[in-house]
Amino acid sequence: MTEAALFRMLLKGYHPKEKPDMYFYDALRQLTYIGNNLNQLLKKANTLNFIDAPMLRKEIEAWQKFRSDIERRFLQPEKSDVKWQ
């Protein structure tokens, strides 16, 4: 982003966010992969008029693992080393 673009953004009341860590990009790739596989399943189901149950189960499990990983990373509290007195 150029300095001019940054100043325009700040003047409009927006604040830039920090660049996400690599985990964000890995998660985005994983989500795209799952989405593409689900899209292929839907095309196959529409064309052949049946659902590939084993492949669907595999994608459901991948989605559930992805969701669990995201929740653990961003929502669940972490153990702190701080001692309360």
C-alpha positions in Angstrom: 0.0 0.0 0.0 1.3 3.4 -0.9 1.6 6.2 1.6 -1.0 8.2 -0.2 -3.4 5.3 -0.1 -2.7 4.9 3.6 -3.4 8.5 4.3 -6.6 8.4 2.3 -7.8 5.4 4.3 -6.9 7.1 7.6 -8.7 10.3 6.6 -11.8 8.3 5.8 -11.8 6.8 9.3 -10.4 3.4 8.5 -7.5 1.8 10.2 -5.3 -0.8 8.5 -5.0 -4.2 10.1 -1.8 -6.0 10.6 -0.8 -8.6 8.0 -2.2 -12.0 9.1 0.2 -14.7 10.2 0.9 -17.7 8.0 -1.8 -19.7 9.8 -4.4 -17.4 8.3 -3.2 -18.2 4.7 -2.9 -21.9 5.5 -6.5 -21.9 6.8 -7.7 -20.0 3.8 -6.1 -22.6 1.5 -7.6 -25.4 3.4 -11.0 -23.8 3.3 -10.7 -23.3 -0.5 -9.7 -27.0 -0.9 -12.7 -28.2 1.0 -15.0 -25.9 -0.9 -13.6 -27.1 -4.3 -14.1 -30.7 -3.3 -17.7 -30.0 -2.2 -18.3 -28.3 -5.5 -17.0 -31.3 -7.4 -19.3 -33.6 -5.3 -22.3 -31.4 -6.2 -21.5 -31.4 -9.9 -21.1 -35.2 -9.8 -24.4 -35.6 -7.9 -26.2 -33.3 -10.4 -24.8 -35.1 -13.4 -25.1 -38.7 -12.3 -28.1 -38.2 -10.0 -26.5 -39.8 -7.0 -24.3 -38.9 -4.0 -20.8 -40.3 -3.5 -21.3 -41.1 0.1 -17.7 -42.0 1.0 -16.3 -38.8 -0.6 -19.1 -36.8 1.1 -18.2 -38.3 4.5 -14.5 -37.5 3.9 -15.3 -33.9 3.2 -17.6 -33.6 6.2 -14.8 -34.9 8.4 -12.3 -32.5 6.8 -14.8 -29.6 7.5 -15.3 -30.6 11.1 -11.6 -30.9 11.7 -11.1 -27.5 10.1 -13.8 -25.9 12.2 -12.4 -27.4 15.4 -8.9 -26.2 14.6 -10.3 -22.6 14.0 -12.3 -22.6 17.2 -9.2 -23.9 19.2 -7.0 -21.3 17.6 -9.2 -18.2 17.9 -11.9 -18.9 20.5 -10.8 -21.3 23.2 -8.9 -19.7 26.2 -5.3 -20.6 26.5 -3.5 -21.6 29.7 -1.6 -18.6 31.2 1.6 -18.7 33.1 0.5 -15.6 35.1 0.0 -16.4 38.8 -2.9 -14.6 40.5 -2.5 -13.7 44.1 
